[in-house]
Amino acid sequence: MRNVPAIRYGMAGGGEGAFIGAVHRLAARLDNEWQLVCGAFSSDAERNDRSGKAIGLTSDRCYSRFDAMIAAESALPLDERMEVLVICTPNHLHRSMAIEALDAGIAVLSDKPMALDLSDAQAIAEAAARSTAPYGLTMTYSGYPMVEEARARIATEAFGAVRRVDVEYRQGWLSTAIDREGHKQASWRTDPSCAGIAGALGDIGTHAFHLAEYVSGLTAERLCADLAVHVAGRRLDDDASILMQFAGGARGTLIASQICAGEENALRLRVSCELATLEWAQEEPNSLIIRHRDRPIEILRTAGPGNMASAVSRTRIPAGHPEGYLEAFGNIYQAFAAAVRECRKTPGPPGSTDWFPGVSEGLRGMAFVSAAVSNAKGMTRWTRIGSGTTGSGATV
């Protein structure tokens, strides 16, 4: 526990019946650095009030509308108002909420993907550039200690150049038409007006894409995509298979599928270098497997001997005690808290030493989705993945 003033945050969405809101609140509590002070949890007034009361908020800090929350909180004394907005809403609301908060000098920590589409993501990026407050994105899996161990070891170049990056994220929860049976979380994720131009690709494919670039240290330049809809009547992809070409010549694959019946959250990454292949799986997160070319397989364990310093910094408990999704989420919150505290002293965007995902990673994710959808619909074999924006804000 750190003896520092708590960072006051408000939540948009994430109320009664929303899985991810509870996850955010649990992650925020892990290091005793955050305090939930307000929220606009639901457009349904009764559900909004119930949500706030259930987590201990007073009625005057439970707002029926998001714009009312921003206005009221901005009018409070500096040591009382919310400092960070946590966005836990469907994708189509991210743009307006993030921009309004950033323009009010309120930091934003948003669920992924960054926005409904690339244009909205660019608008958020412009707001972040002119704001005095930081912007972060909960690409949760970068918070795992063994993910950082893999990234740090590859960065030393001890294994030589990266040659292949293969990542897959398989789920089975959408293998039937539950989105047409009143399942709230499934319904909005398969609705283009709420989710955007992609389904599984935007929901879990952006996680896989970020992990591939983050751990390998490479930039994916071009892709060839096959997007499929397996459940009749569904309007967005539920299964994606993508070939990727990386800067420097490495090749790779990405699978994002939500129709693999029986799969839970099977996120798996392999990075093959000249001298070894590194392998990590989210359902066995405490182990990093290194398959050496000329000696026996090495298995590194979270909090075990020989871990890189940056991985140790994301480890919370002694070896042998499982650390998982909530702890990884908590590491994102911990890193973003450091940026907010720095901003208290010196207003402005976070420094280059902050590792949490932010604007550039959000833009990359949306550029990836845009390129994949375009490629899958067109006749071109390969489509370039832009950075998201140029200096003028144009898509590249």
C-alpha positions in Angstrom: 0.0 0.0 0.0 1.3 3.5 -0.9 0.9 6.4 1.4 -0.2 8.9 -1.2 -3.5 10.8 -1.8 -6.0 8.7 -3.5 -6.8 9.4 -7.2 -10.4 10.3 -7.4 -12.2 8.7 -10.4 -15.6 8.6 -11.9 -17.1 5.9 -14.1 -19.1 6.1 -17.2 -21.1 2.8 -17.7 -20.1 -0.3 -15.8 -23.2 -0.4 -13.7 -25.5 -3.2 -12.7 -25.1 -6.3 -14.9 -21.9 -5.0 -16.6 -19.0 -7.5 -16.1 -16.2 -5.0 -17.0 -17.2 -2.3 -14.6 -16.8 -4.6 -11.6 -13.4 -5.6 -13.0 -12.3 -2.0 -13.2 -13.3 -1.3 -9.6 -11.6 -4.4 -8.3 -8.4 -3.6 -10.2 -8.4 0.0 -8.9 -8.6 -1.2 -5.3 -5.6 -3.5 -5.5 -3.0 -0.8 -4.6 -5.1 1.5 -2.5 -4.4 4.3 -4.9 -7.8 5.0 -6.3 -11.2 6.2 -4.9 -14.4 6.0 -6.8 -16.3 9.3 -6.1 -19.0 9.5 -8.8 -20.5 7.8 -11.8 -23.0 7.9 -14.6 -23.5 4.1 -14.7 -26.6 3.7 -16.9 -29.1 5.7 -19.0 -31.8 3.9 -17.1 -32.4 6.1 -14.0 -33.4 3.4 -11.6 -30.5 1.1 -12.7 -28.1 4.0 -12.4 -29.3 4.8 -8.8 -29.1 1.1 -7.8 -25.6 0.8 -9.3 -24.3 3.8 -7.4 -25.9 2.8 -4.1 -24.6 -0.8 -4.4 -21.0 0.5 -4.5 -21.4 3.0 -1.7 -21.9 6.3 -3.6 -24.2 9.0 -2.3 -27.1 10.0 -4.6 -25.7 13.4 -5.3 -22.7 11.8 -7.0 -24.7 9.4 -9.1 -25.5 11.3 -12.3 -28.3 10.4 -14.7 -26.4 11.9 -17.7 -22.8 11.9 -18.6 -22.7 15.6 -19.5 -24.3 16.5 -16.1 -21.5 14.6 -14.4 -18.8 16.5 -16.2 -20.4 19.8 -15.5 -21.1 19.1 -11.8 -17.7 17.6 -11.1 -15.9 20.5 -12.8 -17.7 22.9 -10.5 -16.5 21.2 -7.3 -13.3 22.3 -5.5 -10.1 20.8 -7.0 -9.6 18.5 -4.0 -13.0 17.0 -4.3 -13.8 16.6 -8.0 -13.0 13.5 -10.1 -9.5 13.5 -11.7 -10.0 10.6 -14.0 -12.9 9.3 -16.1 -13.0 5.6 -16.5 -15.0 4.6 -19.6 -16.7 1.2 -19.5 -19.4 1.8 -22.2 -20.0 0.3 -25.7 -17.6 1.6 -28.3 -19.9 4.2 -29.9 -19.9 6.4 -26.8 -16.1 6.5 -26.3 -15.5 9.5 -28.6 -17.9 12.0 -27.0 -17.1 11.0 -23.5 -13.3 11.0 -23.9 -13.2 14.3 -25.7 -15.5 16.0 -23.2 -13.5 14.8 -20.3 -10.1 15.6 -21.8 -11.3 19.1 -22.8 -12.3 19.6 -19.2 -8.8 18.7 -18.0 -10.0 15.3 -16.7 -7.7 12.3 -17.5 -9.3 9.3 -19.3 -8.7 5.6 -18.8 -10.8 3.8 -21.4 -11.8 0.3 -22.3 -10.6 -0.9 -25.7 -11.0 -0.5 -28.6 -10.3 3.2 -28.5 -13.4 4.2 -30.4 -16.1 3.1 -32.8 -13.9 3.7 -35.9 -10.6 5.3 -36.9 -12.1 8.7 -37.5 -13.4 8.8 -33.9 -10.0 7.5 -32.6 -8.3 10.4 -34.4 -10.6 12.9 -32.8 -9.8 11.5 -29.4 -6.1 11.7 -30.2 -6.4 15.3 -31.1 -8.3 16.0 -27.8 -5.5 14.2 -25.9 -2.9 16.3 -27.6 -4.4 19.6 -26.6 -5.4 18.4 -23.1 -3.4 18.8 -19.9 -4.5 15.4 -18.7 -3.2 11.9 -19.8 -5.1 9.3 -21.7 -4.8 5.5 -21.2 -6.3 2.4 -22.7 -6.9 -0.9 -20.8 -5.0 -3.3 -23.1 -5.0 -5.6 -20.1 -2.7 -8.3 -21.2 0.4 -6.1 -21.3 0.1 -6.0 -17.5 1.0 -9.6 -17.0 4.6 -10.1 -15.5 5.5 -12.9 -18.0 4.3 -10.8 -20.9 6.7 -8.2 -19.8 9.4 -10.8 -19.3 9.0 -11.9 -22.9 9.1 -8.3 -24.2 12.1 -7.4 -22.1 14.1 -10.5 -23.1 13.4 -10.0 -26.8 14.4 -6.4 -26.6 17.9 -7.4 -25.4 18.4 -9.1 -28.8 19.9 -12.1 -27.0 17.8 -14.3 -29.1 18.6 -12.6 -32.4 16.1 -11.1 -34.8 12.4 -11.8 -34.6 11.3 -14.0 -37.6 7.6 -14.9 -36.7 4.9 -13.6 -34.5 1.8 -15.8 -34.1 -1.0 -14.8 -31.8 -4.5 -16.2 -31.4 -7.4 -15.3 -29.2 -10.2 -18.0 -29.2 -13.5 -17.8 -27.3 -16.6 -19.8 -27.6 -19.3 -17.7 -26.0 -20.8 -16.4 -29.3 -20.9 -19.9 -31.0 -24.7 -19.6 -30.9 -27.1 -16.8 -31.5 -27.3 -15.5 -27.9 -27.1 -11.9 -29.3 -30.7 -12.4 -30.5 -31.8 -13.9 -27.2 -31.6 -10.9 -24.9 -27.9 -11.3 -23.9 -26.9 -7.7 -23.3 -23.1 -8.0 -23.6 -23.5 -10.1 -26.8 -26.2 -7.8 -28.3 -24.1 -4.6 -28.4 -20.9 -6.4 -29.5 -22.7 -7.7 -32.6 -24.5 -4.4 -33.4 -22.6 -2.2 -35.9 -24.1 1.0 -34.4 -22.6 0.2 -31.0 -19.5 -1.9 -31.8 -18.4 -0.4 -35.1 -17.2 -2.0 -38.3 -15.9 -5.2 -36.7 -17.1 -7.8 -34.2 -14.6 -10.3 -32.9 -11.8 -8.4 -34.7 -12.5 -5.3 -32.7 -13.4 -6.9 -29.4 -10.6 -9.4 -28.9 -8.5 -9.0 -32.2 -7.3 -5.6 -31.0 -6.0 -7.2 -27.8 -4.1 -9.8 -29.9 -2.7 -7.2 -32.2 -1.5 -5.0 -29.4 0.2 -8.0 -27.7 1.9 -9.0 -31.0 3.5 -5.6 -31.5 4.2 -4.9 -27.8 6.1 -8.1 -27.1 7.9 -8.4 -30.4 8.9 -4.8 -30.6 8.0 -4.8 -34.3 5.5 -2.8 -36.3 3.0 -4.7 -38.5 3.1 -3.1 -41.9 0.7 -5.1 -44.1 -2.0 -7.6 -43.7 -4.2 -10.1 -45.6 -7.5 -10.7 -43.9 -10.3 -13.3 -44.0 -13.3 -12.3 -41.9 -16.2 -14.7 -41.5 -19.7 -14.8 -40.0 -20.7 -18.3 -38.9 -23.9 -17.6 -37.0 -26.7 -16.9 -39.4 -28.1 -13.3 -39.3 -25.1 -11.9 -37.4 -24.0 -8.6 -38.9 -20.4 -8.4 -37.8 -17.5 -10.9 -38.0 -17.4 -13.6 -35.4 -14.2 -15.3 -36.8 -11.1 -13.6 -38.2 -7.9 -15.1 -39.7 -5.1 -12.7 -40.7 -1.7 -12.9 -42.2 0.7 -10.1 -41.3 4.0 -8.7 -42.6 6.2 -6.8 -40.1 8.9 -4.2 -40.6 12.3 -5.9 -41.0 10.8 -9.0 -42.8 9.2 -11.0 -40.0 5.9 -12.7 -40.8 3.0 -13.6 -38.6 -0.6 -14.7 -38.1 -3.5 -13.5 -36.0 -6.7 -15.4 -35.2 -9.5 -13.8 -33.3 -12.6 -16.0 -33.0 -15.6 -16.1 -30.7 -17.3 -19.1 -32.2 -14.8 -21.8 -31.0 -17.2 -23.8 -28.8 -15.8 -24.8 -25.5 -13.0 -22.2 -25.6 -12.9 -19.7 -22.7 -10.2 -17.0 -23.1 -7.5 -18.8 -24.9 -5.1 -16.0 -25.8 -1.8 -17.4 -26.8 1.4 -15.8 -28.2 4.5 -17.2 -29.9 7.5 -15.1 -30.9 10.1 -17.0 -32.9 13.6 -15.5 -33.1 16.8 -16.7 -34.7 17.9 -18.6 -31.5 14.7 -19.3 -29.6 10.9 -19.3 -29.6 9.1 -17.6 -26.7 5.6 -18.8 -25.8 3.0 -17.4 -23.4 -0.7 -18.4 -22.8 -3.2 -16.3 -20.8 -4.9 -19.4 -19.3 -1.5 -20.4 -17.8 -0.1 -16.9 -17.3 2.6 -17.5 -14.7 4.8 -19.4 -17.1 6.9 -18.2 -20.0 8.3 -21.0 -22.2 11.5 -20.5 -24.0 12.3 -23.1 -26.6 16.0 -22.7 -27.3 17.6 -23.9 -30.6 20.5 -25.7 -28.9 19.6 -26.5 -25.4 16.6 -27.8 -23.3 13.4 -26.0 -23.0 13.4 -23.3 -20.3 10.3 -22.4 -18.2 10.4 -19.1 -16.4 7.9 -18.5 -13.6 6.4 -15.3 -12.3 8.4 -14.2 -9.2 10.9 -16.9 -9.9 14.7 -16.6 -10.2 16.2 -14.7 -13.1 13.2 -12.5 -13.9 13.9 -9.2 -15.7 13.6 -6.1 -13.5 10.6 -4.7 -15.4 8.7 -8.0 -15.0 9.5 -8.1 -11.2 8.0 -4.6 -10.9 4.7 -6.0 -12.1 4.7 -8.9 -9.7 2.7 -8.6 -6.5 3.0 -11.9 -4.5 5.6 -14.7 -3.9 6.3 -17.3 -6.5 3.7 -20.1 -6.6 0.7 -18.0 -5.8 -1.2 -17.5 -9.0 -1.4 -14.0 -10.4 -3.9 -13.4 -13.2 -6.3 -11.1 -14.9 -7.2 -8.8 -12.0 -3.5 -8.3 -11.1 -2.7 -7.5 -14.7 -5.6 -5.1 -14.8 -4.3 -3.6 -11.6 -0.9 -3.1 -13.1 -2.4 -0.9 -15.8 -4.2 1.1 -13.0 -0.9 1.4 -11.1 1.0 2.7 -14.1 -1.7 5.2 -15.0 -1.9 6.4 -11.4 1.8 7.3 -11.7 1.0 9.4 -14.8 -1.9 11.2 -13.0 0.3 12.0 -10.0 3.0 13.4 -12.3 0.3 15.4 -14.0 -0.7 16.9 -10.6 2.8 18.3 -10.4 3.3 19.2 -14.1 0.2 19.2 -16.2 0.6 17.7 -19.7 0.8 14.4 -21.5 2.6 11.5 -19.8 6.3 11.1 -20.4 8.0 8.5 -22.6 8.8 6.3 -19.5 5.2 5.5 -18.9 4.5 2.0 -20.2 0.8 1.8 -20.1 -1.1 1.7 -23.5 -2.3 5.0 -24.6 -3.1 7.1 -27.7 -0.6 5.6 -30.1 -1.6 2.0 -29.2 -5.3 3.0 -29.6 -4.7 4.4 -33.0 -2.7 1.4 -34.1 -5.6 -0.9 -33.0 -8.2 1.1 -35.0 -5.9 1.3 -38.0 -5.5 -2.5 -37.8 -9.2 -3.0 -37.7 -9.8 -0.5 -40.6 -7.2 -2.2 -42.8 -8.4 -5.7 -42.1 -12.1 -4.9 -42.9 -11.0 -3.1 -46.0 -8.8 -5.9 -47.1 -11.5 -8.6 -46.5 -14.1 -6.7 -48.5 -11.7 -5.8 -51.4 -9.8 -7.6 -54.1 -6.3 -6.4 -53.0 -4.1 -9.2 -51.7 -2.2 -7.0 -49.1 -3.4 -3.8 -47.4 -1.1 -1.5 -45.6 -1.7 -0.8 -41.9 -1.4 2.9 -41.2 -0.2 4.4 -37.9 -3.6 6.0 -37.5 -2.7 9.6 -38.4 -0.1 11.7 -40.1 0.8 15.2 -38.9 -2.2 16.5 -40.7 -4.5 13.9 -39.3 -5.0 12.0 -42.5 -5.3 8.2 -42.6 -2.1 6.6 -43.8 
